[in-house]
Amino acid sequence: MRWCLALVILVVVMWSGSIGHADDTRAPAGWSEASRSRDLTIFYQDNDRAHARAFQAVGDVNAPPDAVFAVVTDVEAHPRFMPFIKESRIIQRLGPNDVLVYQVISPPLVSNRDAVLHVVTTPGSSPTSIWRSSWTAVPDALPERSGHVRLRIAEGTWLLEPLDGGTRTHVTYTALTNVGGSIPSWMSNSSSLSVLKKMYDAIRRRVAEVAPATQHS
């Protein structure tokens, strides 16, 4: 009887520990899998309207949704930890959760890209709520800048869902961007996978730095 009880407990612990891992995530309808590891799963979907490929990255962060939300929405701090973001600043506040953001992205081997983004954030009412931040490009909100390729199609969402009673977060990042210029699509798609992995690593490190009390082993 004790052996049976121990076996049941072991099975429950193993099953519970697997919930929310990126390697358990299935492709959404209409999407295909591009990359999978224990920490991050990436899907893609070709978009004819944008002449580009949309990506969705799914992974977990060992911090509550509000802590992760504070990091991903701190746009003026992005140059300090987000890969390839050289400049990021709020240029206009349209409401309490509604801003225009100007960013410069400096990827290797190609010209700088810049973007004007309309960012709308939706904070949850508690750490156990769903938190969200969405953006879309408004390319003509500022004059184009010499030496930069303006992103004219850029849209996406951070979706932060609570795990384990709100002590951890299931993070889904979805984005569609036409990088412009003369970059071959195969190069853009390949580099996007690398950037997404670096971005999730950067967010995990940043959360650990700014909210160490929220981390759980």
C-alpha positions in Angstrom: 0.0 0.0 0.0 2.8 2.4 0.9 4.6 1.5 -2.4 1.4 2.2 -4.4 0.9 5.5 -2.6 4.5 6.5 -3.3 4.0 5.6 -7.0 0.9 7.8 -7.3 2.7 10.7 -5.6 5.6 10.3 -8.0 3.3 10.2 -11.1 1.5 13.4 -9.9 4.7 15.2 -9.2 6.1 14.3 -12.6 2.9 15.3 -14.4 2.6 18.6 -12.5 6.2 19.5 -13.2 5.7 19.1 -16.9 2.9 21.7 -17.1 3.7 24.9 -18.9 7.1 23.8 -20.3 7.9 25.1 -23.8 8.6 21.5 -24.9 4.9 20.6 -24.3 3.5 23.4 -26.4 1.5 22.5 -29.5 1.4 24.6 -32.7 -1.7 26.8 -32.9 -4.0 26.2 -35.8 -2.4 27.5 -39.1 1.1 27.7 -37.6 4.1 25.4 -38.1 6.9 24.6 -35.7 10.3 26.3 -36.4 12.3 25.4 -33.3 11.8 23.6 -30.0 13.8 23.3 -26.8 12.9 22.8 -23.1 12.9 26.6 -22.6 11.4 28.0 -25.8 9.2 26.8 -28.6 8.9 28.9 -31.8 6.2 28.7 -34.5 5.9 30.5 -37.8 3.2 31.5 -40.2 3.7 33.1 -43.7 1.7 36.2 -44.2 1.0 37.2 -47.8 -0.4 40.7 -46.9 2.9 41.7 -45.2 5.1 39.7 -47.5 6.8 38.4 -44.3 6.7 35.6 -41.8 5.0 35.9 -38.5 6.6 34.3 -35.5 5.2 33.1 -32.1 7.6 32.3 -29.3 6.4 30.5 -26.2 8.3 30.0 -23.0 8.0 30.2 -19.2 9.7 32.7 -16.8 10.2 32.1 -13.1 8.5 35.3 -11.9 4.9 36.5 -11.5 3.2 38.1 -14.6 3.4 41.6 -13.1 7.2 41.4 -12.8 7.5 40.2 -16.3 5.1 42.8 -17.5 7.2 45.5 -15.8 10.2 44.4 -17.8 8.7 43.9 -21.2 6.9 47.3 -21.1 9.8 49.3 -19.7 10.6 50.4 -23.3 13.0 53.1 -22.3 15.2 50.5 -20.6 15.2 48.1 -23.6 18.5 49.3 -25.0 20.2 48.1 -21.7 19.1 44.5 -22.1 17.1 43.7 -25.3 19.2 42.3 -28.2 20.0 44.8 -31.0 17.8 47.6 -29.6 20.0 50.7 -29.8 17.5 53.4 -28.9 14.0 53.3 -27.4 12.0 56.1 -26.0 8.4 57.3 -25.5 7.7 60.2 -27.8 4.0 60.7 -26.8 1.6 59.6 -24.1 -1.8 59.2 -25.5 -3.4 57.8 -22.3 -2.5 55.9 -19.1 -1.8 52.7 -21.0 -1.4 54.1 -24.5 1.9 55.5 -25.9 3.9 56.1 -29.0 7.4 54.7 -28.9 10.4 55.3 -31.2 12.9 52.5 -31.5 16.2 52.0 -33.4 17.2 48.4 -34.1 20.8 47.8 -35.0 21.2 44.2 -36.3 24.6 42.9 -37.5 25.6 43.2 -41.1 22.7 45.3 -42.3 21.5 48.9 -42.0 19.8 50.2 -38.9 16.0 49.9 -38.8 13.8 52.3 -36.9 10.1 52.1 -36.0 7.4 54.3 -34.5 5.1 52.0 -32.5 1.7 52.6 -31.0 1.8 50.5 -27.8 -1.2 49.7 -25.7 -0.8 47.9 -22.4 -3.4 46.0 -20.5 -2.3 45.3 -16.9 -3.9 42.5 -15.0 -5.7 43.3 -11.8 -3.5 40.9 -9.8 -0.5 38.5 -10.4 -3.0 35.8 -11.2 -4.5 37.8 -14.0 -3.6 37.8 -17.7 -1.3 40.8 -18.6 -0.9 42.0 -22.2 1.0 44.5 -24.3 0.3 45.0 -28.0 1.8 47.3 -30.6 1.4 48.3 -34.2 3.6 50.4 -36.5 2.6 54.0 -37.3 5.4 54.7 -39.7 4.4 58.2 -40.7 4.0 59.6 -37.2 7.6 60.8 -37.4 9.7 61.9 -40.4 12.0 59.2 -41.7 15.6 59.4 -40.4 18.6 59.4 -42.7 20.6 56.2 -42.7 17.7 54.2 -41.3 15.2 51.9 -42.9 11.7 52.7 -41.5 9.7 49.6 -40.5 6.3 50.1 -42.1 4.8 46.8 -41.0 5.4 45.8 -37.4 2.8 44.4 -35.1 2.7 42.0 -32.2 1.7 41.1 -28.6 3.1 40.0 -25.3 0.6 37.7 -23.6 1.5 36.9 -20.0 -0.4 34.1 -18.3 0.0 33.1 -14.7 1.3 29.6 -13.7 1.5 28.0 -10.3 -0.9 30.4 -8.6 0.8 33.4 -10.2 4.4 32.7 -9.0 5.5 32.0 -12.6 4.5 33.2 -16.0 3.7 31.5 -19.4 5.0 34.1 -21.9 3.7 34.2 -25.5 5.3 36.6 -27.9 3.7 37.0 -31.3 5.1 39.4 -34.0 4.8 40.1 -37.7 7.5 42.4 -39.1 8.5 43.2 -42.6 12.1 44.3 -42.1 12.2 46.2 -45.4 15.3 46.9 -47.5 16.9 44.2 -49.6 17.4 41.5 -47.0 16.6 38.0 -48.5 13.7 36.4 -46.7 15.7 33.3 -45.8 18.2 35.5 -44.0 15.5 37.4 -42.2 13.7 34.3 -41.1 16.9 32.6 -39.9 18.0 35.6 -37.9 14.5 36.0 -36.4 14.9 32.6 -34.7 18.2 33.6 -33.2 16.9 37.0 -32.0 13.8 35.4 -30.3 16.0 33.0 -28.3 18.3 35.9 -27.3 15.3 38.0 -26.4 13.8 35.4 -24.0 17.2 34.8 -22.4 17.5 38.6 -21.9 14.1 38.9 -20.3 14.8 36.1 -17.9 18.1 37.7 -16.9 16.5 41.1 -16.6 13.6 39.8 -14.4 16.2 38.1 -12.2 18.0 41.4 -11.8 15.1 43.7 -11.1 12.8 41.3 -9.2 15.1 38.8 -7.5 12.6 38.2 -4.6 10.1 36.8 -7.1 12.4 34.0 -8.4 11.6 30.4 -7.6 13.7 27.3 -8.0 
